[in-house]
C-alpha cells in the first residue's frame, strides 16, 4: 500500500512541477517534431478547407505532377 501512495505522490509532484513550469513560461503548448506524419501516415482532418501548410504542400505536389506528366 505504501508503494501505491508513494507512486501517486510522485505523479502529483511531477504534474505540479509541469503545471508551474507552464504557468511561468507563458509559452503556448506545441506539438512534437514527429507526430503521425513522421511515420509516413497521412494526417486526416475533418476541416472543410485545408490549413495553409497543407494547402502549400498540395499545390507543390500538383505542380510536380504537372511537370512530370509533360
N, C-alpha and C positions, 0 to 999 in steps of 0.2 A: 504493500500500500504506500509506503514511503517513496518508493521509486516512481510511482504514478504521480504523486504530489510534487516531487522534485522535477519531473519532466514537465508537468503542467506549469509550474512556476517558471521554469526556464523558457518555455514557449511564451508565456506572458511577458517576461523580461525582454525577449527578443522583439516581440511585437511592439512593446512600449518604446524600445530604442529606435525601431524603424519609424514609428509614427512621430517621435520627437525630431528625428533627423529630417523627415519630410516637412514638418511644420517650420523648422528653422531654415531649411534650404530654399524654400519658396519656388522650387522648380516644378514644372509640370511632369506628370508621370509619362514616360516614354516606353515604347515597345522595345523588344530586343533587336539586336542586329540581324538575327536569323529569321526566326519565325517559320511559318509554314512554307513560304516561298523559297527558303533556303534548302528545303528538301526536294525541290523540283515540282512541288504541287502548286496548282493554280489557286490563288486566293479567290474564294467565292464571295460575292457581295450581292445583297438584295437591293442595292441603290438603283434608282431609275436612271441616273446619269453617272458615269464613272468619275472618279476623282481626277485631279489634274495629272498626277503621276501616272495613273493607269491610262489616261487618255493619250499622254505623250508616248507611252510605250506602244499602245495600239496604233497610233499614227506612224511611228517608226517602223513597226512590223509591216504595216500596209505598204509603206513606201519601199521597203526592202523586197516585198513580194512583187510589187510592180516592176522593180528594177530587174529582178531575176526572171520574171516572165517575158521581158522584152528581149 
